[in-house]
Amino acid sequence: MPRPTVAQFAYGSCAVILSTLALLLLSGTSSGAGVAVVAVVALALGLVVAVRVPGPASRRPAAAPPATPLPVRATVPSPSREQVREPVHERAAS
C-alpha cells in the first residue's frame, strides 16, 4: 500500500477543516449529536479529497514496447544537368 504524499495530507486536512466550519455555520447545530454528524461528514469528505489527489509518478519509467525497425529506403540523388554528360556524336566528314 503506497504512503500518502504531503499534498494528499495537505488537501485532506484543508478539506476537513473548511468543510467542518462550513457545515457547522450552515446547519446552525449546537447539539452534540449534530456536531458529531458534521465531524463524520467532514472527515469522509477530507478522505475523498485526499484519495482523489494524484499520487507521485512512478520512479521507474514504464517499459517501452520494442521498436519495430522501419524500412530503409536507399535514395540516390538525381544528377544535375552539369553532371550529366551526353555522348558527343561526331559527324562524319565527307
PyMOL Python script that loads the backbone (N, CA, C, O; Angstrom):
from pymol import cmd

cmd.read_pdbstr("""\
ATOM      1  N   MET A   1       0.857  -1.178   0.000  1.00  0.00           N
ATOM      2  CA  MET A   1       0.000   0.000   0.000  1.00  0.00           C
ATOM      3  C   MET A   1       0.901   1.240   0.000  1.00  0.00           C
ATOM      4  O   MET A   1       1.769   1.376   0.863  1.00  0.00           O
ATOM      5  N   PRO A   2       0.700   2.131  -0.953  1.00  0.00           N
ATOM      6  CA  PRO A   2       1.567   3.307  -1.022  1.00  0.00           C
ATOM      7  C   PRO A   2       1.274   4.294   0.105  1.00  0.00           C
ATOM      8  O   PRO A   2       0.150   4.393   0.597  1.00  0.00           O
ATOM      9  N   ARG A   3       2.313   5.013   0.493  1.00  0.00           N
ATOM     10  CA  ARG A   3       2.151   6.014   1.541  1.00  0.00           C
ATOM     11  C   ARG A   3       1.553   7.284   0.973  1.00  0.00           C
ATOM     12  O   ARG A   3       1.822   7.635  -0.176  1.00  0.00           O
ATOM     13  N   PRO A   4       0.729   7.991   1.777  1.00  0.00           N
ATOM     14  CA  PRO A   4       0.165   9.251   1.296  1.00  0.00           C
ATOM     15  C   PRO A   4       1.264  10.308   1.158  1.00  0.00           C
ATOM     16  O   PRO A   4       2.227  10.328   1.924  1.00  0.00           O
ATOM     17  N   THR A   5       1.100  11.169   0.181  1.00  0.00           N
ATOM     18  CA  THR A   5       2.080  12.227  -0.054  1.00  0.00           C
ATOM     19  C   THR A   5       1.741  13.450   0.791  1.00  0.00           C
ATOM     20  O   THR A   5       0.685  13.516   1.421  1.00  0.00           O
ATOM     21  N   VAL A   6       2.640  14.400   0.790  1.00  0.00           N
ATOM     22  CA  VAL A   6       2.420  15.648   1.529  1.00  0.00           C
ATOM     23  C   VAL A   6       1.212  16.386   0.957  1.00  0.00           C
ATOM     24  O   VAL A   6       0.418  16.961   1.702  1.00  0.00           O
ATOM     25  N   ALA A   7       1.080  16.366  -0.350  1.00  0.00           N
ATOM     26  CA  ALA A   7      -0.060  17.046  -0.979  1.00  0.00           C
ATOM     27  C   ALA A   7      -1.379  16.411  -0.552  1.00  0.00           C
ATOM     28  O   ALA A   7      -2.359  17.118  -0.316  1.00  0.00           O
ATOM     29  N   GLN A   8      -1.412  15.082  -0.451  1.00  0.00           N
ATOM     30  CA  GLN A   8      -2.639  14.421  -0.018  1.00  0.00           C
ATOM     31  C   GLN A   8      -2.988  14.782   1.425  1.00  0.00           C
ATOM     32  O   GLN A   8      -4.154  15.015   1.743  1.00  0.00           O
ATOM     33  N   PHE A   9      -1.975  14.831   2.301  1.00  0.00           N
ATOM     34  CA  PHE A   9      -2.223  15.262   3.681  1.00  0.00           C
ATOM     35  C   PHE A   9      -2.741  16.698   3.727  1.00  0.00           C
ATOM     36  O   PHE A   9      -3.696  16.997   4.444  1.00  0.00           O
ATOM     37  N   ALA A  10      -2.112  17.576   2.964  1.00  0.00           N
ATOM     38  CA  ALA A  10      -2.488  18.991   2.991  1.00  0.00           C
ATOM     39  C   ALA A  10      -3.909  19.197   2.470  1.00  0.00           C
ATOM     40  O   ALA A  10      -4.719  19.867   3.110  1.00  0.00           O
ATOM     41  N   TYR A  11      -4.206  18.619   1.305  1.00  0.00           N
ATOM     42  CA  TYR A  11      -5.550  18.797   0.743  1.00  0.00           C
ATOM     43  C   TYR A  11      -6.617  18.148   1.629  1.00  0.00           C
ATOM     44  O   TYR A  11      -7.690  18.717   1.831  1.00  0.00           O
ATOM     45  N   GLY A  12      -6.323  16.970   2.151  1.00  0.00           N
ATOM     46  CA  GLY A  12      -7.292  16.309   3.022  1.00  0.00           C
ATOM     47  C   GLY A  12      -7.550  17.090   4.288  1.00  0.00           C
ATOM     48  O   GLY A  12      -8.698  17.225   4.712  1.00  0.00           O
ATOM     49  N   SER A  13      -6.484  17.613   4.905  1.00  0.00           N
ATOM     50  CA  SER A  13      -6.648  18.388   6.142  1.00  0.00           C
ATOM     51  C   SER A  13      -7.422  19.674   5.889  1.00  0.00           C
ATOM     52  O   SER A  13      -8.314  20.030   6.659  1.00  0.00           O
ATOM     53  N   CYS A  14      -7.083  20.365   4.817  1.00  0.00           N
ATOM     54  CA  CYS A  14      -7.818  21.602   4.488  1.00  0.00           C
ATOM     55  C   CYS A  14      -9.285  21.312   4.212  1.00  0.00           C
ATOM     56  O   CYS A  14     -10.161  22.080   4.609  1.00  0.00           O
ATOM     57  N   ALA A  15      -9.553  20.202   3.531  1.00  0.00           N
ATOM     58  CA  ALA A  15     -10.940  19.855   3.236  1.00  0.00           C
ATOM     59  C   ALA A  15     -11.709  19.564   4.520  1.00  0.00           C
ATOM     60  O   ALA A  15     -12.867  19.959   4.652  1.00  0.00           O
ATOM     61  N   VAL A  16     -11.078  18.880   5.460  1.00  0.00           N
ATOM     62  CA  VAL A  16     -11.751  18.569   6.729  1.00  0.00           C
ATOM     63  C   VAL A  16     -12.047  19.846   7.507  1.00  0.00           C
ATOM     64  O   VAL A  16     -13.163  20.036   7.992  1.00  0.00           O
ATOM     65  N   ILE A  17     -11.057  20.716   7.628  1.00  0.00           N
ATOM     66  CA  ILE A  17     -11.230  21.933   8.423  1.00  0.00           C
ATOM     67  C   ILE A  17     -12.270  22.854   7.792  1.00  0.00           C
ATOM     68  O   ILE A  17     -13.182  23.327   8.470  1.00  0.00           O
ATOM     69  N   LEU A  18     -12.129  23.102   6.503  1.00  0.00           N
ATOM     70  CA  LEU A  18     -13.056  24.035   5.838  1.00  0.00           C
ATOM     71  C   LEU A  18     -14.476  23.479   5.761  1.00  0.00           C
ATOM     72  O   LEU A  18     -15.444  24.216   5.951  1.00  0.00           O
ATOM     73  N   SER A  19     -14.601  22.181   5.483  1.00  0.00           N
ATOM     74  CA  SER A  19     -15.959  21.638   5.405  1.00  0.00           C
ATOM     75  C   SER A  19     -16.610  21.565   6.794  1.00  0.00           C
ATOM     76  O   SER A  19     -17.825  21.726   6.913  1.00  0.00           O
ATOM     77  N   THR A  20     -15.826  21.329   7.822  1.00  0.00           N
ATOM     78  CA  THR A  20     -16.392  21.341   9.181  1.00  0.00           C
ATOM     79  C   THR A  20     -16.925  22.723   9.528  1.00  0.00           C
ATOM     80  O   THR A  20     -18.045  22.861  10.021  1.00  0.00           O
ATOM     81  N   LEU A  21     -16.113  23.747   9.267  1.00  0.00           N
ATOM     82  CA  LEU A  21     -16.580  25.115   9.547  1.00  0.00           C
ATOM     83  C   LEU A  21     -17.816  25.471   8.727  1.00  0.00           C
ATOM     84  O   LEU A  21     -18.775  26.042   9.247  1.00  0.00           O
ATOM     85  N   ALA A  22     -17.782  25.127   7.433  1.00  0.00           N
ATOM     86  CA  ALA A  22     -18.923  25.468   6.577  1.00  0.00           C
ATOM     87  C   ALA A  22     -20.189  24.731   7.014  1.00  0.00           C
ATOM     88  O   ALA A  22     -21.265  25.326   7.077  1.00  0.00           O
ATOM     89  N   LEU A  23     -20.063  23.444   7.313  1.00  0.00           N
ATOM     90  CA  LEU A  23     -21.243  22.684   7.729  1.00  0.00           C
ATOM     91  C   LEU A  23     -21.787  23.150   9.071  1.00  0.00           C
ATOM     92  O   LEU A  23     -23.002  23.192   9.260  1.00  0.00           O
ATOM     93  N   LEU A  24     -20.913  23.498  10.002  1.00  0.00           N
ATOM     94  CA  LEU A  24     -21.390  23.990  11.298  1.00  0.00           C
ATOM     95  C   LEU A  24     -22.089  25.342  11.146  1.00  0.00           C
ATOM     96  O   LEU A  24     -23.111  25.592  11.787  1.00  0.00           O
ATOM     97  N   LEU A  25     -21.534  26.215  10.294  1.00  0.00           N
ATOM     98  CA  LEU A  25     -22.168  27.526  10.104  1.00  0.00           C
ATOM     99  C   LEU A  25     -23.489  27.408   9.346  1.00  0.00           C
ATOM    100  O   LEU A  25     -24.454  28.101   9.666  1.00  0.00           O
ATOM    101  N   LEU A  26     -23.531  26.529   8.342  1.00  0.00           N
ATOM    102  CA  LEU A  26     -24.757  26.406   7.551  1.00  0.00           C
ATOM    103  C   LEU A  26     -25.865  25.651   8.294  1.00  0.00           C
ATOM    104  O   LEU A  26     -27.042  25.988   8.161  1.00  0.00           O
ATOM    105  N   SER A  27     -25.497  24.650   9.061  1.00  0.00           N
ATOM    106  CA  SER A  27     -26.529  23.867   9.742  1.00  0.00           C
ATOM    107  C   SER A  27     -27.021  24.558  11.011  1.00  0.00           C
ATOM    108  O   SER A  27     -28.179  24.400  11.400  1.00  0.00           O
ATOM    109  N   GLY A  28     -26.147  25.318  11.651  1.00  0.00           N
ATOM    110  CA  GLY A  28     -26.550  26.025  12.866  1.00  0.00           C
ATOM    111  C   GLY A  28     -26.793  25.085  14.034  1.00  0.00           C
ATOM    112  O   GLY A  28     -27.476  25.461  14.986  1.00  0.00           O
ATOM    113  N   THR A  29     -26.264  23.894  13.989  1.00  0.00           N
ATOM    114  CA  THR A  29     -26.476  22.930  15.070  1.00  0.00           C
ATOM    115  C   THR A  29     -25.608  23.272  16.271  1.00  0.00           C
ATOM    116  O   THR A  29     -24.503  23.795  16.130  1.00  0.00           O
ATOM    117  N   SER A  30     -26.119  22.972  17.436  1.00  0.00           N
ATOM    118  CA  SER A  30     -25.340  23.187  18.657  1.00  0.00           C
ATOM    119  C   SER A  30     -25.384  21.951  19.553  1.00  0.00           C
ATOM    120  O   SER A  30     -24.750  21.928  20.608  1.00  0.00           O
ATOM    121  N   SER A  31     -26.122  20.934  19.142  1.00  0.00           N
ATOM    122  CA  SER A  31     -26.190  19.716  19.948  1.00  0.00           C
ATOM    123  C   SER A  31     -24.968  18.842  19.683  1.00  0.00           C
ATOM    124  O   SER A  31     -24.305  18.962  18.652  1.00  0.00           O
ATOM    125  N   GLY A  32     -24.696  17.981  20.618  1.00  0.00           N
ATOM    126  CA  GLY A  32     -23.544  17.083  20.488  1.00  0.00           C
ATOM    127  C   GLY A  32     -23.687  16.120  19.329  1.00  0.00           C
ATOM    128  O   GLY A  32     -22.717  15.843  18.623  1.00  0.00           O
ATOM    129  N   ALA A  33     -24.886  15.611  19.129  1.00  0.00           N
ATOM    130  CA  ALA A  33     -25.119  14.667  18.041  1.00  0.00           C
ATOM    131  C   ALA A  33     -24.962  15.351  16.687  1.00  0.00           C
ATOM    132  O   ALA A  33     -24.413  14.764  15.754  1.00  0.00           O
ATOM    133  N   GLY A  34     -25.435  16.576  16.577  1.00  0.00           N
ATOM    134  CA  GLY A  34     -25.305  17.323  15.317  1.00  0.00           C
ATOM    135  C   GLY A  34     -23.847  17.610  14.972  1.00  0.00           C
ATOM    136  O   GLY A  34     -23.429  17.496  13.820  1.00  0.00           O
ATOM    137  N   VAL A  35     -23.080  17.985  16.003  1.00  0.00           N
ATOM    138  CA  VAL A  35     -21.660  18.262  15.796  1.00  0.00           C
ATOM    139  C   VAL A  35     -20.934  16.982  15.406  1.00  0.00           C
ATOM    140  O   VAL A  35     -20.038  17.015  14.562  1.00  0.00           O
ATOM    141  N   ALA A  36     -21.310  15.845  16.010  1.00  0.00           N
ATOM    142  CA  ALA A  36     -20.684  14.570  15.675  1.00  0.00           C
ATOM    143  C   ALA A  36     -20.970  14.177  14.222  1.00  0.00           C
ATOM    144  O   ALA A  36     -20.083  13.700  13.513  1.00  0.00           O
ATOM    145  N   VAL A  37     -22.211  14.382  13.791  1.00  0.00           N
ATOM    146  CA  VAL A  37     -22.569  14.077  12.396  1.00  0.00           C
ATOM    147  C   VAL A  37     -21.772  14.969  11.446  1.00  0.00           C
ATOM    148  O   VAL A  37     -21.256  14.492  10.435  1.00  0.00           O
ATOM    149  N   VAL A  38     -21.670  16.249  11.760  1.00  0.00           N
ATOM    150  CA  VAL A  38     -20.903  17.175  10.926  1.00  0.00           C
ATOM    151  C   VAL A  38     -19.438  16.753  10.879  1.00  0.00           C
ATOM    152  O   VAL A  38     -18.816  16.819   9.819  1.00  0.00           O
ATOM    153  N   ALA A  39     -18.879  16.323  11.997  1.00  0.00           N
ATOM    154  CA  ALA A  39     -17.476  15.905  12.042  1.00  0.00           C
ATOM    155  C   ALA A  39     -17.247  14.658  11.196  1.00  0.00           C
ATOM    156  O   ALA A  39     -16.241  14.567  10.491  1.00  0.00           O
ATOM    157  N   VAL A  40     -18.165  13.700  11.256  1.00  0.00           N
ATOM    158  CA  VAL A  40     -18.026  12.474  10.466  1.00  0.00           C
ATOM    159  C   VAL A  40     -18.130  12.785   8.978  1.00  0.00           C
ATOM    160  O   VAL A  40     -17.365  12.252   8.174  1.00  0.00           O
ATOM    161  N   VAL A  41     -19.067  13.640   8.614  1.00  0.00           N
ATOM    162  CA  VAL A  41     -19.218  14.017   7.204  1.00  0.00           C
ATOM    163  C   VAL A  41     -17.976  14.757   6.723  1.00  0.00           C
ATOM    164  O   VAL A  41     -17.505  14.515   5.611  1.00  0.00           O
ATOM    165  N   ALA A  42     -17.448  15.642   7.531  1.00  0.00           N
ATOM    166  CA  ALA A  42     -16.254  16.393   7.145  1.00  0.00           C
ATOM    167  C   ALA A  42     -15.047  15.471   7.009  1.00  0.00           C
ATOM    168  O   ALA A  42     -14.246  15.643   6.089  1.00  0.00           O
ATOM    169  N   LEU A  43     -14.900  14.496   7.905  1.00  0.00           N
ATOM    170  CA  LEU A  43     -13.797  13.543   7.787  1.00  0.00           C
ATOM    171  C   LEU A  43     -13.930  12.687   6.528  1.00  0.00           C
ATOM    172  O   LEU A  43     -12.935  12.418   5.854  1.00  0.00           O
ATOM    173  N   ALA A  44     -15.136  12.265   6.212  1.00  0.00           N
ATOM    174  CA  ALA A  44     -15.350  11.480   4.991  1.00  0.00           C
ATOM    175  C   ALA A  44     -15.023  12.311   3.760  1.00  0.00           C
ATOM    176  O   ALA A  44     -14.410  11.808   2.819  1.00  0.00           O
ATOM    177  N   LEU A  45     -15.423  13.570   3.755  1.00  0.00           N
ATOM    178  CA  LEU A  45     -15.126  14.451   2.631  1.00  0.00           C
ATOM    179  C   LEU A  45     -13.617  14.678   2.503  1.00  0.00           C
ATOM    180  O   LEU A  45     -13.079  14.706   1.396  1.00  0.00           O
ATOM    181  N   GLY A  46     -12.946  14.839   3.634  1.00  0.00           N
ATOM    182  CA  GLY A  46     -11.498  15.007   3.594  1.00  0.00           C
ATOM    183  C   GLY A  46     -10.795  13.768   3.070  1.00  0.00           C
ATOM    184  O   GLY A  46      -9.805  13.876   2.345  1.00  0.00           O
ATOM    185  N   LEU A  47     -11.293  12.598   3.426  1.00  0.00           N
ATOM    186  CA  LEU A  47     -10.724  11.350   2.925  1.00  0.00           C
ATOM    187  C   LEU A  47     -10.912  11.229   1.414  1.00  0.00           C
ATOM    188  O   LEU A  47      -9.997  10.815   0.702  1.00  0.00           O
ATOM    189  N   VAL A  48     -12.083  11.584   0.935  1.00  0.00           N
ATOM    190  CA  VAL A  48     -12.333  11.538  -0.514  1.00  0.00           C
ATOM    191  C   VAL A  48     -11.413  12.503  -1.248  1.00  0.00           C
ATOM    192  O   VAL A  48     -10.856  12.152  -2.288  1.00  0.00           O
ATOM    193  N   VAL A  49     -11.246  13.698  -0.730  1.00  0.00           N
ATOM    194  CA  VAL A  49     -10.362  14.680  -1.371  1.00  0.00           C
ATOM    195  C   VAL A  49      -8.926  14.190  -1.374  1.00  0.00           C
ATOM    196  O   VAL A  49      -8.231  14.331  -2.379  1.00  0.00           O
ATOM    197  N   ALA A  50      -8.469  13.619  -0.274  1.00  0.00           N
ATOM    198  CA  ALA A  50      -7.088  13.143  -0.187  1.00  0.00           C
ATOM    199  C   ALA A  50      -6.838  11.982  -1.148  1.00  0.00           C
ATOM    200  O   ALA A  50      -5.757  11.879  -1.727  1.00  0.00           O
ATOM    201  N   VAL A  51      -7.812  11.127  -1.315  1.00  0.00           N
ATOM    202  CA  VAL A  51      -7.643   9.988  -2.223  1.00  0.00           C
ATOM    203  C   VAL A  51      -7.657  10.445  -3.676  1.00  0.00           C
ATOM    204  O   VAL A  51      -6.978   9.856  -4.517  1.00  0.00           O
ATOM    205  N   ARG A  52      -8.416  11.478  -3.975  1.00  0.00           N
ATOM    206  CA  ARG A  52      -8.533  11.952  -5.362  1.00  0.00           C
ATOM    207  C   ARG A  52      -7.323  12.755  -5.827  1.00  0.00           C
ATOM    208  O   ARG A  52      -7.158  12.957  -7.030  1.00  0.00           O
ATOM    209  N   VAL A  53      -6.481  13.215  -4.920  1.00  0.00           N
ATOM    210  CA  VAL A  53      -5.275  13.948  -5.306  1.00  0.00           C
ATOM    211  C   VAL A  53      -4.341  12.954  -5.983  1.00  0.00           C
ATOM    212  O   VAL A  53      -4.086  11.881  -5.437  1.00  0.00           O
ATOM    213  N   PRO A  54      -3.822  13.297  -7.174  1.00  0.00           N
ATOM    214  CA  PRO A  54      -2.949  12.343  -7.856  1.00  0.00           C
ATOM    215  C   PRO A  54      -1.688  12.070  -7.055  1.00  0.00           C
ATOM    216  O   PRO A  54      -1.090  12.976  -6.474  1.00  0.00           O
ATOM    217  N   GLY A  55      -1.298  10.805  -7.037  1.00  0.00           N
ATOM    218  CA  GLY A  55      -0.106  10.389  -6.316  1.00  0.00           C
ATOM    219  C   GLY A  55       1.140  10.680  -7.128  1.00  0.00           C
ATOM    220  O   GLY A  55       1.064  11.186  -8.248  1.00  0.00           O
ATOM    221  N   PRO A  56       2.283  10.359  -6.557  1.00  0.00           N
ATOM    222  CA  PRO A  56       3.531  10.601  -7.280  1.00  0.00           C
ATOM    223  C   PRO A  56       3.643   9.688  -8.487  1.00  0.00           C
ATOM    224  O   PRO A  56       3.098   8.585  -8.505  1.00  0.00           O
ATOM    225  N   ALA A  57       4.354  10.165  -9.491  1.00  0.00           N
ATOM    226  CA  ALA A  57       4.563   9.353 -10.683  1.00  0.00           C
ATOM    227  C   ALA A  57       5.515   8.211 -10.336  1.00  0.00           C
ATOM    228  O   ALA A  57       6.316   8.308  -9.406  1.00  0.00           O
ATOM    229  N   SER A  58       5.411   7.178 -11.069  1.00  0.00           N
ATOM    230  CA  SER A  58       6.280   6.025 -10.848  1.00  0.00           C
ATOM    231  C   SER A  58       7.735   6.435 -11.045  1.00  0.00           C
ATOM    232  O   SER A  58       8.065   7.163 -11.981  1.00  0.00           O
ATOM    233  N   ARG A  59       8.593   5.963 -10.158  1.00  0.00           N
ATOM    234  CA  ARG A  59      10.007   6.324 -10.255  1.00  0.00           C
ATOM    235  C   ARG A  59      10.692   5.587 -11.396  1.00  0.00           C
ATOM    236  O   ARG A  59      11.658   6.087 -11.973  1.00  0.00           O
ATOM    237  N   ARG A  60      10.202   4.419 -11.715  1.00  0.00           N
ATOM    238  CA  ARG A  60      10.766   3.679 -12.833  1.00  0.00           C
ATOM    239  C   ARG A  60       9.947   3.985 -14.074  1.00  0.00           C
ATOM    240  O   ARG A  60       8.718   3.938 -14.038  1.00  0.00           O
ATOM    241  N   PRO A  61      10.612   4.294 -15.154  1.00  0.00           N
ATOM    242  CA  PRO A  61       9.851   4.550 -16.379  1.00  0.00           C
ATOM    243  C   PRO A  61       9.193   3.266 -16.869  1.00  0.00           C
ATOM    244  O   PRO A  61       9.723   2.167 -16.706  1.00  0.00           O
ATOM    245  N   ALA A  62       8.060   3.437 -17.453  1.00  0.00           N
ATOM    246  CA  ALA A  62       7.339   2.286 -17.977  1.00  0.00           C
ATOM    247  C   ALA A  62       8.133   1.668 -19.121  1.00  0.00           C
ATOM    248  O   ALA A  62       8.779   2.360 -19.907  1.00  0.00           O
ATOM    249  N   ALA A  63       8.064   0.367 -19.185  1.00  0.00           N
ATOM    250  CA  ALA A  63       8.804  -0.328 -20.231  1.00  0.00           C
ATOM    251  C   ALA A  63       8.181   0.004 -21.579  1.00  0.00           C
ATOM    252  O   ALA A  63       6.993  -0.223 -21.808  1.00  0.00           O
ATOM    253  N   ALA A  64       8.995   0.538 -22.448  1.00  0.00           N
ATOM    254  CA  ALA A  64       8.515   0.889 -23.780  1.00  0.00           C
ATOM    255  C   ALA A  64       8.446  -0.367 -24.639  1.00  0.00           C
ATOM    256  O   ALA A  64       9.298  -1.249 -24.529  1.00  0.00           O
ATOM    257  N   PRO A  65       7.449  -0.444 -25.480  1.00  0.00           N
ATOM    258  CA  PRO A  65       7.378  -1.608 -26.360  1.00  0.00           C
ATOM    259  C   PRO A  65       8.571  -1.604 -27.308  1.00  0.00           C
ATOM    260  O   PRO A  65       9.070  -0.542 -27.679  1.00  0.00           O
ATOM    261  N   PRO A  66       9.020  -2.773 -27.693  1.00  0.00           N
ATOM    262  CA  PRO A  66      10.189  -2.805 -28.579  1.00  0.00           C
ATOM    263  C   PRO A  66       9.883  -2.100 -29.892  1.00  0.00           C
ATOM    264  O   PRO A  66       8.822  -2.266 -30.495  1.00  0.00           O
ATOM    265  N   ALA A  67      10.842  -1.324 -30.295  1.00  0.00           N
ATOM    266  CA  ALA A  67      10.651  -0.552 -31.529  1.00  0.00           C
ATOM    267  C   ALA A  67      10.792  -1.469 -32.734  1.00  0.00           C
ATOM    268  O   ALA A  67      11.728  -2.263 -32.833  1.00  0.00           O
ATOM    269  N   THR A  68       9.857  -1.340 -33.628  1.00  0.00           N
ATOM    270  CA  THR A  68       9.958  -2.119 -34.852  1.00  0.00           C
ATOM    271  C   THR A  68      10.800  -1.331 -35.840  1.00  0.00           C
ATOM    272  O   THR A  68      10.585  -0.133 -36.025  1.00  0.00           O
ATOM    273  N   PRO A  69      11.743  -1.986 -36.466  1.00  0.00           N
ATOM    274  CA  PRO A  69      12.590  -1.251 -37.401  1.00  0.00           C
ATOM    275  C   PRO A  69      11.789  -0.797 -38.615  1.00  0.00           C
ATOM    276  O   PRO A  69      10.995  -1.548 -39.182  1.00  0.00           O
ATOM    277  N   LEU A  70      12.017   0.425 -38.984  1.00  0.00           N
ATOM    278  CA  LEU A  70      11.340   0.969 -40.146  1.00  0.00           C
ATOM    279  C   LEU A  70      12.093   0.569 -41.404  1.00  0.00           C
ATOM    280  O   LEU A  70      13.317   0.440 -41.378  1.00  0.00           O
ATOM    281  N   PRO A  71      11.386   0.375 -42.487  1.00  0.00           N
ATOM    282  CA  PRO A  71      12.086   0.021 -43.719  1.00  0.00           C
ATOM    283  C   PRO A  71      12.983   1.172 -44.164  1.00  0.00           C
ATOM    284  O   PRO A  71      12.618   2.343 -44.071  1.00  0.00           O
ATOM    285  N   VAL A  72      14.143   0.812 -44.639  1.00  0.00           N
ATOM    286  CA  VAL A  72      15.107   1.811 -45.071  1.00  0.00           C
ATOM    287  C   VAL A  72      15.020   1.926 -46.587  1.00  0.00           C
ATOM    288  O   VAL A  72      15.088   0.926 -47.302  1.00  0.00           O
ATOM    289  N   ARG A  73      14.872   3.125 -47.054  1.00  0.00           N
ATOM    290  CA  ARG A  73      14.826   3.361 -48.489  1.00  0.00           C
ATOM    291  C   ARG A  73      16.134   3.989 -48.921  1.00  0.00           C
ATOM    292  O   ARG A  73      16.546   5.032 -48.413  1.00  0.00           O
ATOM    293  N   ALA A  74      16.762   3.346 -49.851  1.00  0.00           N
ATOM    294  CA  ALA A  74      18.001   3.898 -50.379  1.00  0.00           C
ATOM    295  C   ALA A  74      17.632   4.917 -51.447  1.00  0.00           C
ATOM    296  O   ALA A  74      16.993   4.585 -52.445  1.00  0.00           O
ATOM    297  N   THR A  75      18.027   6.115 -51.231  1.00  0.00           N
ATOM    298  CA  THR A  75      17.723   7.160 -52.210  1.00  0.00           C
ATOM    299  C   THR A  75      19.012   7.613 -52.863  1.00  0.00           C
ATOM    300  O   THR A  75      20.033   7.817 -52.206  1.00  0.00           O
ATOM    301  N   VAL A  76      18.934   7.760 -54.155  1.00  0.00           N
ATOM    302  CA  VAL A  76      20.079   8.234 -54.921  1.00  0.00           C
ATOM    303  C   VAL A  76      19.688   9.594 -55.471  1.00  0.00           C
ATOM    304  O   VAL A  76      18.650   9.725 -56.120  1.00  0.00           O
ATOM    305  N   PRO A  77      20.497  10.597 -55.222  1.00  0.00           N
ATOM    306  CA  PRO A  77      20.126  11.914 -55.725  1.00  0.00           C
ATOM    307  C   PRO A  77      20.128  11.923 -57.249  1.00  0.00           C
ATOM    308  O   PRO A  77      20.971  11.303 -57.897  1.00  0.00           O
ATOM    309  N   SER A  78      19.165  12.639 -57.791  1.00  0.00           N
ATOM    310  CA  SER A  78      19.111  12.735 -59.249  1.00  0.00           C
ATOM    311  C   SER A  78      20.241  13.642 -59.730  1.00  0.00           C
ATOM    312  O   SER A  78      20.526  14.668 -59.112  1.00  0.00           O
ATOM    313  N   PRO A  79      20.870  13.266 -60.816  1.00  0.00           N
ATOM    314  CA  PRO A  79      22.007  14.068 -61.294  1.00  0.00           C
ATOM    315  C   PRO A  79      21.540  15.415 -61.827  1.00  0.00           C
ATOM    316  O   PRO A  79      20.481  15.540 -62.442  1.00  0.00           O
ATOM    317  N   SER A  80      22.369  16.411 -61.567  1.00  0.00           N
ATOM    318  CA  SER A  80      22.021  17.731 -62.097  1.00  0.00           C
ATOM    319  C   SER A  80      22.436  17.805 -63.561  1.00  0.00           C
ATOM    320  O   SER A  80      23.100  16.902 -64.070  1.00  0.00           O
ATOM    321  N   ARG A  81      22.051  18.859 -64.221  1.00  0.00           N
ATOM    322  CA  ARG A  81      22.358  18.997 -65.647  1.00  0.00           C
ATOM    323  C   ARG A  81      23.862  19.060 -65.897  1.00  0.00           C
ATOM    324  O   ARG A  81      24.341  18.604 -66.935  1.00  0.00           O
ATOM    325  N   GLU A  82      24.596  19.616 -64.959  1.00  0.00           N
ATOM    326  CA  GLU A  82      26.032  19.739 -65.156  1.00  0.00           C
ATOM    327  C   GLU A  82      26.715  18.387 -65.058  1.00  0.00           C
ATOM    328  O   GLU A  82      27.737  18.142 -65.699  1.00  0.00           O
ATOM    329  N   GLN A  83      26.140  17.520 -64.250  1.00  0.00           N
ATOM    330  CA  GLN A  83      26.779  16.228 -64.073  1.00  0.00           C
ATOM    331  C   GLN A  83      26.482  15.267 -65.217  1.00  0.00           C
ATOM    332  O   GLN A  83      27.254  14.343 -65.474  1.00  0.00           O
ATOM    333  N   VAL A  84      25.368  15.484 -65.900  1.00  0.00           N
ATOM    334  CA  VAL A  84      25.008  14.592 -66.991  1.00  0.00           C
ATOM    335  C   VAL A  84      25.807  14.988 -68.225  1.00  0.00           C
ATOM    336  O   VAL A  84      25.741  16.129 -68.682  1.00  0.00           O
ATOM    337  N   ARG A  85      26.540  14.062 -68.743  1.00  0.00           N
ATOM    338  CA  ARG A  85      27.305  14.315 -69.959  1.00  0.00           C
ATOM    339  C   ARG A  85      26.693  13.483 -71.068  1.00  0.00           C
ATOM    340  O   ARG A  85      26.649  12.254 -71.013  1.00  0.00           O
ATOM    341  N   GLU A  86      26.243  14.172 -72.037  1.00  0.00           N
ATOM    342  CA  GLU A  86      25.675  13.469 -73.172  1.00  0.00           C
ATOM    343  C   GLU A  86      26.823  13.023 -74.087  1.00  0.00           C
ATOM    344  O   GLU A  86      27.818  13.733 -74.232  1.00  0.00           O
ATOM    345  N   PRO A  87      26.681  11.862 -74.692  1.00  0.00           N
ATOM    346  CA  PRO A  87      27.736  11.422 -75.602  1.00  0.00           C
ATOM    347  C   PRO A  87      27.861  12.375 -76.793  1.00  0.00           C
ATOM    348  O   PRO A  87      26.872  12.878 -77.327  1.00  0.00           O
ATOM    349  N   VAL A  88      29.086  12.595 -77.175  1.00  0.00           N
ATOM    350  CA  VAL A  88      29.350  13.502 -78.303  1.00  0.00           C
ATOM    351  C   VAL A  88      29.267  12.682 -79.575  1.00  0.00           C
ATOM    352  O   VAL A  88      29.958  11.676 -79.733  1.00  0.00           O
ATOM    353  N   HIS A  89      28.402  13.135 -80.486  1.00  0.00           N
ATOM    354  CA  HIS A  89      28.267  12.466 -81.783  1.00  0.00           C
ATOM    355  C   HIS A  89      29.041  13.287 -82.803  1.00  0.00           C
ATOM    356  O   HIS A  89      28.721  14.444 -83.076  1.00  0.00           O
ATOM    357  N   GLU A  90      30.011  12.688 -83.325  1.00  0.00           N
ATOM    358  CA  GLU A  90      30.795  13.396 -84.350  1.00  0.00           C
ATOM    359  C   GLU A  90      30.192  13.122 -85.708  1.00  0.00           C
ATOM    360  O   GLU A  90      29.738  12.018 -86.009  1.00  0.00           O
ATOM    361  N   ARG A  91      30.204  14.165 -86.517  1.00  0.00           N
ATOM    362  CA  ARG A  91      29.720  13.990 -87.871  1.00  0.00           C
ATOM    363  C   ARG A  91      30.849  13.442 -88.735  1.00  0.00           C
ATOM    364  O   ARG A  91      32.011  13.829 -88.617  1.00  0.00           O
ATOM    365  N   ALA A  92      30.473  12.577 -89.556  1.00  0.00           N
ATOM    366  CA  ALA A  92      31.479  12.016 -90.480  1.00  0.00           C
ATOM    367  C   ALA A  92      31.697  13.034 -91.594  1.00  0.00           C
ATOM    368  O   ALA A  92      30.750  13.506 -92.223  1.00  0.00           O
ATOM    369  N   ALA A  93      32.943  13.353 -91.818  1.00  0.00           N
ATOM    370  CA  ALA A  93      33.254  14.308 -92.883  1.00  0.00           C
ATOM    371  C   ALA A  93      33.242  13.605 -94.224  1.00  0.00           C
ATOM    372  O   ALA A  93      33.920  12.595 -94.417  1.00  0.00           O
ATOM    373  N   SER A  94      32.501  14.122 -95.109  1.00  0.00           N
ATOM    374  CA  SER A  94      32.503  13.507 -96.428  1.00  0.00           C
ATOM    375  C   SER A  94      32.879  14.455 -97.496  1.00  0.00           C
ATOM    376  O   SER A  94      32.925  14.079 -98.667  1.00  0.00           O
TER     377      SER A  94
END
""", "prot")
cmd.dss("prot")
cmd.show_as("cartoon", "prot")
cmd.util.cbc("prot")
cmd.orient("prot")
